[in-house]
Amino acid sequence: MARCVVHSATAGLLSGICALRSM
């Protein structure tokens, strides 16, 4: 999950993808 947070900070777009994958 930490990686998702880091990516989200660098690229908000990736944050959305990470959220979908988390579900």
Stockholm file with secondary structure:
# STOCKHOLM 1.0

chainA/1-23         MARCVVHSATAGLLSGICALRSM
#=GR chainA/1-23 SS CHHHHHHHHHCHHHHHHHHHHHC
#=GC SS_cons        CHHHHHHHHHCHHHHHHHHHHHC
//
